[in-house]
Amino acid sequence: MSLINDALRRAKQAQHEAPAPPVAPVPQLRPVEPASQVARHSLGLMLPLSLAAAGCGSHGWSSEGTVAKNVALSGKILAANGTQYAAYVDITTMKLTVAKYSGSWTTLGDTGLVVADLYDFAMAIDGSTLYVAGISSTGTQLTVLQYTGSAWAAVGGTGPVISPTPLYLAIKSGVAYVAYQVSGIVHVQSATGSAWTDLGTPAGTTALPTAYGLGLVNGTPYAFWGDSTGGTLASLGTGGTWTTVATTTVGLGYDDSRCAGYSPTISVSNGNVYVSYYSTSNGAVFLEQNGSSLNSVGTLGSISGTDYIECVSGTVYNGTPYVAFDDESRDSDPQPKAATVKVYQNSAWSLYAGYASPNDIEATMLTVDPSNGHLYLTYQDATLGGMTVQVN
């Protein structure tokens, strides 16, 4: 999937754009501008927002500094146990790089993994142990690495040879589960010790999904996939058998390639399972499992309206859903809120926070720290440069 395809899709959909319906005013977050930096591309601002009182954010922003300047077009974030992690591709070396924040950003060793593609990598955590997955430029081998506390070590040994493809990574009890596509067919494998195990093809060997995702529900791997006709959520059983859990008729669209590895997203909160993704017809979509069906949280299409959006990512904290996206239709507003976070409360979706930046925003990604309820948003800002972090 190329940037050319992204541009063609963007141009076609732009023809159908309509102004967004007005929304009720909410308290806006006052940004503190980071120091000016020069860069051709950037991975933008990681913005922790306290979930203690949705809609609040009047304290303004303070900076957690710059993660790195030589950042490729997209990156991933993860927060757990009060600590933030950032993964990105260093454009000077094409090496997958991971940093940790503990008062300042520090690179976690040298992964040694020179990747074959800017977008196709993933990050996950198991307890306090961090994992990354990428596709090596040498032999295009799928590679999973574990951080031991002082160095990165391979998990599963030599992985399968695959072409660049979105990777989804989930970890449980030291076992790494990875979803990827080969010739359009979704595959899942696990890696542990020095071995890889083929866990089959959740969507079968004939379906060619537009998008897919992977997550854990009570420790069990779940896969989600679909196309313009709808989607399917399935669980992995004993013997590598995938069983359909729930379905939806809400179609999936192809999201921007910079969103690889987190769109669609499978989330679990208070025992309920949720799926969020981009839909060509409905924009940002957030579904909750109810028996054998996946039902829309709120009115379908009400999250982003008719705006043209990209990079949908969702999460849930204590039963409250949040979704973020890059709202291309807001770029030219007098006070743009291109990086937009919505929250579902009082039976409706409303603006939780918008970052009022005049710059073009790309590659939004949302995550939550389950230990303290802080929400983190990262995105690419083409003007500020570097990978900058802001905290509220």
N, C-alpha and C positions, 0 to 999 in steps of 0.2 A: 504494500500500500504506500503510495508515494505522496509527497507534498503536492504534486500536480493534481492527484485525485482529490486531495483535500480542497484545493483551490476551485476545482470544477464543481464540487458539491456545494461549496460555499457560495459560488456565484449563482448557481441554479436556485438554491434555497432563498437567497437574498431577494429574488424576484417576487417572492410571496410574503415578504416581511410586511408587517403592519405595526403601527405604533402600539407600544405596550399600554394596557389599561392602567389608569392611575391607581396608586396604592396609597393607603393611609400613611401619613407621615409618622416616622418613628425616630427615636434618638439616633443620631449618626455618630460614627466613630471618628474622632479627630486624629488624623495621622501626624506623626512626627517624622519629617522627611530625613532619610539617611543622607550621609555625605555623598556628594556627586561622584560617580565613577564612570569611567569610559569603557564600554564594551559593545561588541556588535550584537550579541544576544545575551539574554540573561534568564535565570530562573528566579522568579520574583520573591514576593514577601511571604514569610511564614507567620501567620497572624494568630496567636493563641487568644481565644475569647472565653471568658468565664461563662460557664453554662449555669451558674448558680441562679441567675435571673436573666432569662432570655430577653433580648431587646435592650439590655443595659450595655453601655460601653462608653460612658461619658468621661472616663478617666484619661482618654487619649492613649497614644502608643509610645512605648520606649523601645529602643533598638537592642536586639541581642547580637548585633554585629553582622559581619559578612562571612558566610560559610566559605565561599570560594569565588574567585573572579572568573576562572577559566571553565565556566559551566556550559554544557551543551544545551540543547533546546528544551529539555524537560528534565524533571527530577522527581524523586519520591520522598515522602516524609512519613515518619512513624513516631508515635509518642507512647511511652509506657512507663509506669512506675515513677512518674515525675521527670522523666528524661526524654529529650527529643533527639531523633536521629535523622540524618539527611543522606540520601544516596543520589549520586549523579555521575555523569560521564565527563571526565576531564577532556576538553576538546584539544588540549596540547598533546595528550598521550593516548586518547581513546580508552583510558583505563577506568573501570568502574571503581568509584571512590565513595567511602562512607565516612561521615563525620558525626561526632557526638557533642551535645551542648551541655556543659557543666560550668557555667559562668562565662565561658568563651567556647568557640568552636575548635575542636581538635580532631584531626584525621585519625581514624582507627586503623593504624597500620597500613600496609600495602596489600591490597587484595591480589595483585599480580594478574588480574583478569582484564586483558585487553579485549574489548567487546567488538562484535561485528556490526552493531547497529546502535544508534544514539538513543533509541526509545525502549528497546526490548530488554528490560531488566526488572527485577522485583525485589522487595525487602519484606521480611517478616520477623517476628520475635516469639520465642518460646520461653516463658518465664523471664529470665534476664539474659538469655542467650540470643544473639542477633544472627540472622541468616540473610544472604543475598543469593539471587540467581541471575545468570546472564548467559549469553551465547558467545563462546570464545571465537575470536577472529581466526584462531588456528584450528582448522578442521571443523569450524562451526559446531562445536560440541556444547550441548547443554551442560551448564556447570552450576553446582550449588556449593556455596562456601559458608562455613560457620566461624564466628569470631570466638576464639578461645579465651580472650582477655588480654592477649598479647600478640596474637597473630591470627591469620586466616588459614583455615584448613579445609580441604576438599571433603565433601560429604557424598558418599556413593561411588567415589572413584570416577572413572571415565564415563561420561554421560552419553546419551544418544546424539547422533549427528542430525541437526535440523537446520532449516533455513531461518533467517530472522523472522520472528513471529511474536506477538504479545505473550508475555509470560505472567502467570498467576501463581503465587507461592503461599502456602499455608503450612504451619509447623505444629506438630502435636507429639509430645513426649520424645523429642529428638528425631522424629520421622518427618522428612520434608516431602510435601506433595506439590507437584508442579503440573500445571495445565498449559498446553500449547497446541498449535495447529500444524498439521502437515498436509499439504495439498487440500486445505480447507476442512479437513477432518480434525475434530477435537480429540486430543489424547491426554491422558493423565498417567503420570508415573510417580513412584515414590523413591526416595533415596535415603539410605541409612547405612552407617558403617562404610563398607566398601562396595556396596551393591545397589543396583537400580532394579526396581520391580515394575513391570508393565501392569497398569490398573485398567486397561481397556479404553474404550471410546464411548463416553457418556451419551453422545448424540447418535451413536451408530456409525456405520461406515459409508453411508450414502448421504446423510445430511451435511450441508455446508453452511454452518451458521454465519450470520453477519457479525455477531459478537458473542462473547462467552466470558464466564467468570468462574472463580473457585473460592470456596470458603469452608470454614469449619462450623458445624452445629453440634454442640455437646461433644466435641472431639471427633465427630464423623465428617469426612469430606463430603461436601455438597458441590455440585456443578450446576451452572445456569447457562443456557444458551438459547438463541432464537434468531428470527429473521423478521421480515416485514409482516408476517402473518401471526406472530406470537412467540411466546417463550416457554421453556420447560425447566423446572427445578427438579433435580434428581439427587439421590443419596447413594453412597457407595456401601454395598453390603459385603458379606463374607464371600470369598471366592472371586472378588473383582467384579461382581455383578452390580450394575447401576439400575436403580429402581426409581421410577417417576414418583415424585412427592406431590407436586402441584403444577398447574399450567396457567397461562394467561393468553388472552387474545390480543393484548396490547403489543404491537409490533416493536421490534428493535431496529434502530438505525445504525449506520456506521459512524462512530464518533471520530474525532480527530486522532491521527496516529500518535500524537504527543500524549494522548491519554492512555496509551497501552499499559496494561497491568493493573488498572483499577476501575475501569468502566466496561462492563457492569460491576457492581459491588454487592456482595452478600453480607448482611449484618444480622446480629442476634442481640436481643435485649429483652430482659424480663421473660425469657422463655419463648419469645416470638421471633419469627424469621422474616426478614425484609430483603427486598431486592431493589436496587436503584440503577437507572440506566438512561441513555439517550434514545428517544423515539423520534423518527422523522415526522410523524403526524402530531405528536403530543408534547414535544420538547422534553423537559425533565420529567421523569416518571419515578414514582416511589410506590412500591407494592408491598403488601403484607400478606403472609400466608394465612389462609383461613380454610382449614381442611385441605381439600384437593385443588383449591383455587388460590390464585394470587390476585388480591383485590387492591384497587387504587386507594392509597392513603389520601383522603380529600378528593375533591373533584378532579377527574382526569383532565390534564391540560392546564390546570390552574396555577401550577408552580411557576412556569416561565411564560405563560400566555403565548402570544404569537411571535415573540422575540426570536431572533436567530441566535442559538446558543451552541456552545461546544463544551467538551470535557466535563461531563456530569459525574459527580461523585457524591455518595451519600454515606451517612453514618447515623447511628442511634445511640443515645445515652439515656439510661433510666426510662426507657419507653418513649422518649421524645425524638422524632426523626428530624434530621438536618440534611440539607442538600446544597451543594455548591456547583456553580457553573460559570463559564466565561460568557458573558452576555455581550455579543458583538453589536447588538442593536443599541446598546447604551454608550458605545465608545464616543459618539459625537454629542452626547448630552452636555448641557452647560455645567452640570455637576455629575459626571459619569460615575456609575457604580458597576463598572465592567466585571469585576470579581464579586460575585453576588452569593450570599448565603441566605437561604430561606429556612424557616422553622415551621413545624406543624404544631399549632396550639389553638385551643378554643375552636376546634373543628374546622380550621382553615389554615392555609399557608400564608405566611406574612414575611416581610423582610426582617431578617435577624441582624444582618450587617452588610454594608456595601463599602468597599474601599474607594474613596473618591479620588481616583488617580486620573490625570489627563492623558496618560500614556496607554498604548495598546497593551492589553492583557491577554495572555495565552496560558494554556496548560494548567488550569486550576485543579487542585487536589485537596480533599478534605479528609481529616482523620480526627479521632478523639482519643484522649488518654483515659482509659477506663478506670484508672486508679484515683483520678481527681476531677474528671468531667471537663477538662479543658479541651477546647476545640481548636484545631490548627488548620490553617489554610495556607497553601503555597501556590504561587503562580509565577509565570514568566513575565517580566516587565522589560520591554525592548529598549527602554531609555535609561533606567537607573543603573543597570549593569550589575553583574555579580549575582550571587545567591544571598539575599538579605533576609534577616529575620526581625520581625517586630513582635512585641509582646504587649498584651493589654492587661 
